[in-house]
Amino acid sequence: MRIYPVFIPHAGCPHRCLFCAQDRSISQSVVADFKSVTNFLEEVLPQQGDGEIAFYGGTFSLLPSIQQDQYLTIAGRFVASGQVAGIRISTRPDALDDRCIARLRISGVTTVEIGCQSFSESVLTASGRGHTASDSISAVRRCLKAGLQVGVQLMPGLPGGDAEEALMSLRQALELKPSFVRIYPTVVIDGTVLADFWKSGGYQPWTLDEAVDLCADMLLLCRQVEMPVIRLGLQRDPQLEENLLAGPYHPAFGQLVRSRLWRRALYHAGSHGKQIYVNPNDLSDVMGHRNENRDWLKRTRPAVCVIADKAVFRGFLRMSDREVSLIDLSAQGGHYD
Ligand code: SF4
């Protein structure tokens, strides 16, 4: 689904999480006024479309009611004219009481992205989130019950978290059966409390390779239960890149993760035949960012070659004797250099 983002950095938010510096992570650091939101949407929206206008970067449901109404009225006009199909907001788990959910629903909101980030109480506390895991569970359940599409946002690598915690948090999220998840590993941005911790040696972010490997495990878990992952890693932004101090940021993070799954599958597929066929639309991820998987194959299994064949279903590999899904092959385990 096409998303038309309107950024309202930090607007409505009563907190300052350890890792957050909205004004330094996105180029649009000023909260958009109503006139410029209207102008922006008039410019970017198609005549007819099935996308959603999304209010990102703040805690929408804690904005003053009058401001929420104004934003939703503007967006609602474009829904009424058929230029988009719905309205999306992002918010905190503890900013979604029943009254608020009902209000959002009546005002035409179709999707809520909830910043759960972790389901570990100790990680939430260490990250200064100011809400509990039960707040998140309750918010997801009540939004789903109200008929909203619900996205769960997760941040592996927060202070006090490790790989086990990240996988536990994902499993908890999947148990809630949201509509989709978004996963972005923690990075250190200048001007945050986390940056001070990092500078004093009190916080060590994951390396890019560790984050890619863990997110490949997370992506696999999601694919096994057919849970859509709408994004892996932070959106590329010059402002973010300028203020990034440390951590597993990469502008093509999503592809690195998808390719890591393919690499695991290729490792096992290479034992079944020298020629491996994949759908042409998968080839870019199979070969990897800057052909890193192709180079890895050359190094570790020089006799194996990958061939594009549109007769192969997407997400599958055909070897001499059979066709197997990426999910089944990559689930056989192993982390390979
Ligand atoms: S709740 Fe969201 S907007 Fe507010 S400080 Fe935390 S991450 Fe930033």
Residues whose N, C-alpha, C, O or C-beta is under 5 A from the ligand:
A	BS01	SF4	H10 C13 H15 R16 C17 C20 G57 G58 R92
